[in-house]
Amino acid sequence: MMGEIFLSVKESRRVFVIEQAIEGNITNRQAAEVLGLSKRQIIRLKERVKTEGVTGLVHKNRGRESKQRIPKETRERIVKLAQDSLHNASCQQIAEILEEFYNIDVSSKTVNRILKKNNIPLSHTHRSSKLKRSRKRLPQEGLLSQIDASPFEWLEDRGPMLSLHGSIDDATSKVQGLHFELHECLFGYLKLIQQVAQNFGIPKSIYSDRHTIFFSPKEDKLSISEELSGQTVPLTQFGRAISELGIRHIPARSPQAKGRIERLWGTLQKRLTIELRMAGISTIEAANEFLPDFIKRFNQRFAVVPDNPKLTYSPCPSLDKLEEILSWHQERKASHGSYISYLGHIYQLVDSNGKVIPLTPKSTVKVLTHLDGSFSALYADKYYLLQELLIPPKEKVKNGSKNTSTKKPYIPAADHPWRHMVINKFKRPNSNSNSSSNSNSNSNDNSSLVDERGVTKSVSH
């Protein structure tokens, strides 16, 4: 047989073993064990090499087209459809349409292979599932809620990019709340907890990532001695709020750990975006108003039945108590004039009758910023309203304290007699003779001195 023969690694190994068996260096049984063939197959291969040479070990189908190969006309039609009417469709969707409308029965993997060979970009890629065990759902609704936020162009080109804050129940995949904000923030998560508490109740635990909104960045930086001494990292505003609600907070070490909420974003980015487009929504206010009805329809379509139908939510506290907990808490010190400073403004505490509450100087006042943007204050375990002051009251000066008046010092006029007063002041003579002589010579002259105010004084010697 003329020409070069290219053998694969498997074929080269087979040639070497068969040649050793032909030369008698190894037995047929040993060759069969090495190649994983039967003894009869080794004998046939030896006869083929003796008659045909090394080419007898080359596979007979090399260079031939497979009988299972898809016809060229069919492959060209698939490529044309993928470029025209089925543009941006996934390989799975293309395979389904080909079978339903064109009577072409091919798998999605075959479509993928054909499109890749023709350098057609795929808008949807499909990853084969990894062999790993998924975490089993919790048996009851309310035991665990997964929360997260997803920045995305939810309004497409009709509005700004928004971050959707969401919560999903682990046992039922029921969406418990959704809220839009411009960015992922504490306010969005507090509004989310408010929705969950009012619509369902207080869940037993919350599963989230390790964002600094949820956990202090100094949490893992405590030394062993600090931990042994009982020192702890202060809670964030979100951590304090859910702690007061009795919710256990569980941090996730990877996005895959909270896969239920991550998969929810993939579904919402397709379905919710289309529904917002159909409704013509272009503002964040209209989008938030649209969400409650969407959540109800979404849960009817995708929620599953838990193993145990008994709910485990804790009762929601009163609206006033819930509003107090789900707010931004900041501490301020009272001034001597019974007022506090907050966000660049000055406030006094007033009761429901409008009476100003006197404050002990340097006492602690806790200021609460509520979700509706209003302020209130907690002082001596009582809640008060805040009344802004444009001009702060004068503070009382303690006995024995220095006068902190900003009154300008008196400066005499130019013709004041003080400016023309004569001061008889002599210089102390120096130890050397030269300076002494100079002193005597200068004592007969008139000179000018400048005081600390910069006023020139006439001096006679």
C-alpha positions as CSV (number, residue, x, y, z in Angstrom):
1,M,0.0,0.0,0.0
2,M,1.5,3.3,-1.2
3,G,1.6,6.5,0.8
4,E,2.0,7.5,4.4
5,I,0.0,5.7,7.1
6,F,-0.9,7.6,10.2
7,L,-1.8,5.4,13.2
8,S,-3.5,6.4,16.4
9,V,-1.9,5.7,19.8
10,K,-4.1,2.7,20.2
11,E,-3.2,1.3,16.7
12,S,0.5,1.9,17.3
13,R,0.4,0.0,20.5
14,R,-1.5,-2.9,18.8
15,V,1.1,-3.0,16.0
16,F,4.0,-3.3,18.5
17,V,2.3,-6.1,20.5
18,I,1.3,-8.1,17.3
19,E,4.9,-7.8,15.9
20,Q,6.2,-9.2,19.2
21,A,3.8,-12.1,19.0
22,I,4.8,-12.8,15.4
23,E,8.5,-12.8,16.3
24,G,7.8,-15.2,19.2
25,N,8.9,-12.9,22.0
26,I,5.4,-13.3,23.7
27,T,2.7,-15.9,23.4
28,N,-0.7,-15.3,21.9
29,R,-2.3,-15.5,25.4
30,Q,0.1,-12.8,26.7
31,A,-0.7,-10.5,23.7
32,A,-4.4,-11.0,24.3
33,E,-4.1,-10.0,28.0
34,V,-2.1,-6.9,27.0
35,L,-4.5,-5.7,24.3
36,G,-7.6,-6.8,26.1
37,L,-8.6,-9.1,23.2
38,S,-9.3,-12.8,22.9
39,K,-6.7,-15.3,21.8
40,R,-8.6,-16.0,18.6
41,Q,-8.6,-12.3,17.7
42,I,-4.8,-12.2,18.2
43,I,-4.4,-15.1,15.8
44,R,-6.6,-13.2,13.2
45,L,-4.6,-10.0,13.6
46,K,-1.3,-11.9,13.1
47,E,-2.6,-13.4,9.9
48,R,-3.8,-9.9,8.7
49,V,-0.4,-8.3,9.4
50,K,1.4,-11.2,7.5
51,T,-0.7,-10.7,4.4
52,E,-1.5,-6.9,4.4
53,G,1.3,-5.5,6.5
54,V,0.8,-2.8,9.1
55,T,-2.2,-1.4,7.2
56,G,-4.1,-4.5,8.1
57,L,-4.5,-3.1,11.7
58,V,-6.0,0.2,10.5
59,H,-9.8,0.5,11.1
60,K,-11.6,-0.4,7.9
61,N,-14.1,2.5,8.2
62,R,-11.4,5.2,8.2
63,G,-12.1,7.8,5.5
64,R,-15.7,6.6,5.0
65,E,-18.8,8.6,6.0
66,S,-21.0,7.1,8.7
67,K,-24.4,5.8,7.6
68,Q,-25.9,7.6,10.6
69,R,-24.5,11.0,9.4
70,I,-27.1,13.7,9.0
71,P,-27.6,14.6,5.3
72,K,-25.9,17.7,4.0
73,E,-29.2,19.3,3.0
74,T,-30.6,18.9,6.5
75,R,-27.5,20.5,8.1
76,E,-27.7,23.4,5.7
77,R,-31.3,24.0,6.5
78,I,-30.7,23.9,10.3
79,V,-27.9,26.5,9.8
80,K,-30.2,28.8,7.7
81,L,-33.1,28.6,10.2
82,A,-30.7,29.3,13.1
83,Q,-29.5,32.5,11.3
84,D,-32.9,33.7,10.3
85,S,-36.2,33.0,12.0
86,L,-34.7,31.0,15.0
87,H,-32.1,33.7,15.8
88,N,-31.3,33.9,19.6
89,A,-33.2,30.6,20.3
90,S,-31.6,27.9,22.4
91,C,-30.5,24.6,20.9
92,Q,-33.2,22.8,22.8
93,Q,-35.9,25.2,21.4
94,I,-34.5,24.8,17.9
95,A,-34.6,21.0,18.1
96,E,-38.2,21.2,19.3
97,I,-39.3,23.5,16.5
98,L,-37.5,21.4,13.9
99,E,-39.4,18.3,15.0
100,E,-42.8,20.0,15.3
101,F,-42.9,22.1,12.2
102,Y,-40.2,20.7,9.8
103,N,-40.3,16.9,10.7
104,I,-36.6,17.0,11.4
105,D,-35.8,14.7,14.3
106,V,-32.4,15.8,15.8
107,S,-31.2,16.2,19.4
108,S,-30.2,19.5,20.9
109,K,-26.6,18.3,21.2
110,T,-26.6,17.7,17.4
111,V,-27.9,21.2,16.8
112,N,-25.2,22.5,19.1
113,R,-22.5,20.6,17.2
114,I,-23.8,21.8,13.8
115,L,-24.0,25.5,14.8
116,K,-20.5,25.4,16.4
117,K,-19.0,23.9,13.3
118,N,-20.5,26.7,11.2
119,N,-19.3,29.4,13.7
120,I,-22.8,30.5,14.7
121,P,-22.7,32.1,18.2
122,L,-25.0,30.5,20.7
123,S,-27.1,32.9,22.8
124,H,-28.0,30.1,25.3
125,T,-25.5,27.6,26.5
126,H,-26.5,24.4,28.3
127,R,-24.2,22.9,30.9
128,S,-24.5,19.2,31.6
129,S,-25.5,18.6,35.2
130,K,-22.7,17.7,37.6
131,L,-22.9,14.5,39.5
132,K,-23.5,15.9,43.0
133,R,-26.1,15.5,45.6
134,S,-28.5,18.4,46.0
135,R,-29.5,19.6,49.5
136,K,-33.0,18.3,50.3
137,R,-35.7,20.8,50.9
138,L,-36.7,21.6,54.4
139,P,-40.0,19.8,55.3
140,Q,-42.1,22.8,56.4
141,E,-42.8,26.3,55.1
142,G,-41.3,29.1,57.2
143,L,-38.2,27.2,58.5
144,L,-35.8,28.9,56.1
145,S,-35.9,31.9,53.8
146,Q,-33.2,32.6,51.2
147,I,-32.7,36.3,50.4
148,D,-30.5,38.1,47.8
149,A,-30.5,41.0,45.3
150,S,-30.1,40.9,41.6
151,P,-28.9,44.0,39.6
152,F,-30.3,43.8,36.1
153,E,-31.8,45.9,33.3
154,W,-35.3,45.0,34.4
155,L,-36.8,47.9,32.6
156,E,-34.5,47.4,29.5
157,D,-34.1,50.7,27.7
158,R,-37.2,52.3,29.3
159,G,-35.6,53.2,32.6
160,P,-32.4,52.9,34.8
161,M,-30.8,49.6,35.9
162,L,-32.4,48.4,39.1
163,S,-31.6,45.9,41.9
164,L,-34.4,43.5,42.7
165,H,-34.4,42.4,46.4
166,G,-36.1,39.0,46.9
167,S,-36.9,36.3,49.4
168,I,-38.0,32.7,48.6
169,D,-39.1,29.9,51.0
170,D,-36.8,26.9,50.9
171,A,-39.6,24.2,51.4
172,T,-42.1,25.5,48.8
173,S,-40.1,27.8,46.4
174,K,-42.8,30.3,47.2
175,V,-41.7,33.9,46.6
176,Q,-42.3,35.7,49.9
177,G,-41.4,39.3,48.7
178,L,-39.8,41.4,46.0
179,H,-38.7,45.0,46.1
180,F,-36.9,47.3,43.6
181,E,-34.2,49.8,44.5
182,L,-31.6,51.6,42.4
183,H,-28.8,49.6,44.2
184,E,-28.5,46.7,46.6
185,C,-29.0,48.5,50.0
186,L,-30.2,48.1,53.6
187,F,-33.4,49.9,52.9
188,G,-34.4,47.4,50.2
189,Y,-33.8,44.4,52.5
190,L,-35.7,46.0,55.4
191,K,-38.7,46.6,53.0
192,L,-38.3,42.9,52.0
193,I,-38.5,41.7,55.6
194,Q,-41.5,44.0,56.1
195,Q,-43.3,42.2,53.2
196,V,-42.5,38.8,54.5
197,A,-43.6,39.6,58.1
198,Q,-46.9,41.2,57.1
199,N,-47.9,38.7,54.3
200,F,-46.7,35.4,55.9
201,G,-45.1,35.9,59.4
202,I,-41.6,35.8,60.9
203,P,-39.5,32.9,59.4
204,K,-37.3,30.9,61.7
205,S,-34.0,31.5,59.9
206,I,-32.6,33.5,56.9
207,Y,-30.0,32.3,54.5
208,S,-27.9,35.0,52.8
209,D,-24.5,35.8,51.4
210,R,-21.8,37.5,53.4
211,H,-22.4,41.1,52.2
212,T,-21.4,43.8,54.6
213,I,-25.1,44.8,54.9
214,F,-25.6,41.5,56.7
215,F,-22.3,40.8,58.5
216,S,-19.6,43.1,59.8
217,P,-16.3,42.9,57.7
218,K,-14.4,42.7,61.0
219,E,-16.2,39.4,62.0
220,D,-13.3,37.2,61.0
221,K,-10.6,39.5,62.2
222,L,-10.9,39.0,65.9
223,S,-7.8,37.4,67.5
224,I,-7.9,34.4,69.7
225,S,-7.3,36.5,72.8
226,E,-10.1,38.8,71.9
227,E,-12.5,35.9,71.4
228,L,-11.4,34.3,74.7
229,S,-12.0,37.6,76.5
230,G,-15.6,37.6,75.2
231,Q,-15.2,40.4,72.7
232,T,-17.7,40.3,69.8
233,V,-18.2,42.2,66.6
234,P,-21.2,44.6,66.8
235,L,-24.2,43.6,64.6
236,T,-25.1,45.5,61.5
237,Q,-28.4,47.4,61.2
238,F,-29.9,44.4,59.4
239,G,-28.4,41.9,61.9
240,R,-29.9,43.9,64.8
241,A,-33.3,44.1,63.2
242,I,-33.7,40.3,62.5
243,S,-32.1,39.5,65.9
244,E,-34.9,41.6,67.6
245,L,-37.4,39.6,65.4
246,G,-36.0,36.3,66.7
247,I,-34.7,35.2,63.3
248,R,-31.5,33.1,63.0
249,H,-29.1,34.4,60.4
250,I,-27.1,31.8,58.4
251,P,-24.2,32.9,56.1
252,A,-23.7,31.1,52.8
253,R,-20.1,30.4,51.8
254,S,-20.9,30.3,48.0
255,P,-23.7,31.2,45.6
256,Q,-24.4,27.5,45.0
257,A,-25.2,27.1,48.7
258,K,-28.3,29.3,48.2
259,G,-29.1,27.9,44.8
260,R,-32.9,28.3,45.1
261,I,-32.7,32.1,45.1
262,E,-30.0,32.1,42.4
263,R,-32.2,30.0,40.1
264,L,-35.1,32.3,40.9
265,W,-33.2,35.3,39.3
266,G,-32.7,33.3,36.1
267,T,-36.5,32.7,35.9
268,L,-37.5,36.3,36.8
269,Q,-35.0,37.9,34.4
270,K,-36.9,36.2,31.6
271,R,-40.5,36.3,32.8
272,L,-40.7,39.5,34.9
273,T,-38.8,41.5,32.3
274,I,-41.3,40.5,29.6
275,E,-44.3,41.3,31.8
276,L,-42.9,44.7,32.7
277,R,-42.4,45.4,29.0
278,M,-45.9,44.3,28.2
279,A,-47.3,46.6,31.0
280,G,-45.2,49.5,29.6
281,I,-43.6,50.2,33.0
282,S,-40.7,52.6,33.0
283,T,-40.3,53.9,36.6
284,I,-39.3,52.2,39.8
285,E,-42.5,53.3,41.6
286,A,-44.7,51.7,39.0
287,A,-42.5,48.6,39.0
288,N,-42.9,48.2,42.8
289,E,-46.7,48.6,42.5
290,F,-46.7,45.9,39.8
291,L,-44.9,43.3,41.9
292,P,-47.7,42.1,44.4
293,D,-50.0,40.8,41.6
294,F,-47.0,39.3,39.8
295,I,-45.9,37.4,43.0
296,K,-49.4,35.9,43.4
297,R,-49.5,34.6,39.9
298,F,-45.9,33.4,40.0
299,N,-46.5,31.4,43.2
300,Q,-49.6,29.8,41.7
301,R,-47.5,28.6,38.8
302,F,-44.3,27.5,40.4
303,A,-44.8,26.8,44.2
304,V,-44.6,23.2,45.3
305,V,-46.3,21.4,48.2
306,P,-44.0,20.8,51.2
307,D,-43.7,17.4,53.0
308,N,-45.4,18.8,56.1
309,P,-48.2,21.3,55.4
310,K,-48.0,22.8,58.9
311,L,-46.7,26.4,58.8
312,T,-43.9,27.4,61.2
313,Y,-44.0,31.2,60.9
314,S,-43.9,33.1,64.1
315,P,-46.7,35.8,64.6
316,C,-45.9,39.2,63.2
317,P,-45.6,41.9,65.9
318,S,-47.8,45.0,66.0
319,L,-47.3,47.5,63.2
320,D,-45.8,50.1,65.5
321,K,-43.3,47.5,66.9
322,L,-42.4,46.3,63.5
323,E,-41.9,49.8,62.3
324,E,-39.6,50.5,65.2
325,I,-37.5,47.3,64.6
326,L,-37.2,47.8,60.8
327,S,-35.6,51.2,61.0
328,W,-32.1,52.7,61.1
329,H,-30.9,53.2,64.7
330,Q,-28.3,55.8,65.5
331,E,-27.2,57.1,68.9
332,R,-26.6,60.8,69.6
333,K,-25.5,62.8,72.7
334,A,-27.7,65.5,74.1
335,S,-26.3,69.0,74.3
336,H,-26.7,71.4,77.2
337,G,-29.5,73.2,75.4
338,S,-31.7,70.0,75.3
339,Y,-31.2,69.3,71.6
340,I,-29.4,66.8,69.4
341,S,-27.7,67.0,66.1
342,Y,-28.5,64.5,63.3
343,L,-27.6,64.6,59.6
344,G,-26.6,68.2,59.7
345,H,-29.8,69.4,61.4
346,I,-30.7,70.3,65.0
347,Y,-33.7,68.7,66.7
348,Q,-35.6,68.8,69.9
349,L,-37.7,66.0,71.4
350,V,-41.4,66.7,71.7
351,D,-44.2,64.5,73.0
352,S,-47.6,64.0,71.4
353,N,-48.9,67.3,72.9
354,G,-46.0,69.3,71.3
355,K,-44.2,69.8,74.6
356,V,-40.4,70.0,74.4
357,I,-38.7,67.3,76.5
358,P,-35.7,68.5,78.6
359,L,-32.6,66.3,78.1
360,T,-29.9,65.6,80.6
361,P,-26.6,66.9,79.1
362,K,-24.5,64.2,77.4
363,S,-27.3,61.6,77.8
364,T,-27.8,59.1,75.0
365,V,-30.7,59.6,72.6
366,K,-31.5,56.9,70.0
367,V,-32.7,58.3,66.6
368,L,-34.8,56.1,64.4
369,T,-35.0,56.6,60.7
370,H,-38.2,54.8,59.5
371,L,-38.8,53.2,56.1
372,D,-41.1,56.1,55.1
373,G,-38.3,58.6,55.7
374,S,-39.7,60.0,58.9
375,F,-37.7,60.4,62.2
376,S,-38.5,59.6,65.8
377,A,-36.4,59.3,69.0
378,L,-36.1,56.9,71.9
379,Y,-35.1,58.5,75.2
380,A,-35.5,57.0,78.7
381,D,-37.4,54.1,77.2
382,K,-40.0,56.4,75.7
383,Y,-40.7,57.4,72.1
384,Y,-40.9,61.0,71.0
385,L,-41.2,63.1,67.8
386,L,-38.4,65.2,66.5
387,Q,-38.9,68.9,65.9
388,E,-36.3,70.7,63.9
389,L,-34.7,73.9,65.1
390,L,-33.4,76.5,62.7
391,I,-31.4,78.3,65.5
392,P,-30.2,76.3,68.5
393,P,-30.9,77.7,71.9
394,K,-28.1,79.3,74.0
395,E,-26.5,76.9,76.3
396,K,-26.0,77.6,80.0
397,V,-22.4,78.3,81.1
398,K,-21.4,76.3,84.1
399,N,-19.9,78.0,87.2
400,G,-16.2,78.4,87.0
401,S,-16.1,77.7,83.3
402,K,-14.1,80.0,81.0
403,N,-15.9,82.7,79.1
404,T,-16.1,81.4,75.5
405,S,-17.5,84.7,74.2
406,T,-16.4,85.5,70.6
407,K,-16.4,89.3,71.3
408,K,-13.7,91.1,69.3
409,P,-11.0,92.9,71.3
410,Y,-11.0,96.7,71.4
411,I,-8.5,98.4,69.1
412,P,-7.9,102.2,69.9
413,A,-8.3,104.8,67.2
414,A,-5.3,106.3,65.4
415,D,-5.4,109.5,67.5
416,H,-5.8,107.8,70.8
417,P,-3.4,109.1,73.5
418,W,-2.1,105.5,74.1
419,R,-0.5,105.5,70.7
420,H,1.6,108.6,71.6
421,M,2.7,107.6,75.1
422,V,6.4,107.7,75.8
423,I,8.1,104.7,77.3
424,N,11.5,105.1,79.1
425,K,13.1,101.8,78.4
426,F,16.8,101.1,78.3
427,K,18.7,98.2,76.9
428,R,20.7,96.1,79.2
429,P,24.4,96.6,78.4
430,N,26.3,93.7,76.9
431,S,29.4,92.2,78.5
432,N,31.9,93.2,75.8
433,S,33.2,96.7,75.4
434,N,32.1,97.1,71.8
435,S,28.5,96.5,72.6
436,S,28.9,98.9,75.6
437,S,30.2,101.7,73.4
438,N,27.5,101.1,70.9
439,S,25.0,101.2,73.6
440,N,26.2,104.6,74.8
441,S,26.2,106.0,71.3
442,N,22.8,104.8,70.6
443,S,21.4,106.0,73.9
444,N,21.5,109.6,72.6
445,D,19.4,108.8,69.5
446,N,15.6,108.4,69.2
447,S,14.4,105.1,68.0
448,S,11.0,103.4,67.3
449,L,9.6,100.2,68.9
450,V,6.8,98.1,67.5
451,D,4.4,96.5,70.0
452,E,2.7,93.1,69.5
453,R,-0.3,94.8,67.7
454,G,2.0,96.2,65.1
455,V,1.6,99.8,66.4
456,T,4.8,102.0,66.2
457,K,5.7,103.6,69.6
458,S,8.0,106.6,69.9
459,V,10.8,105.9,72.4
460,S,13.4,108.4,73.7
461,H,16.6,107.4,75.4
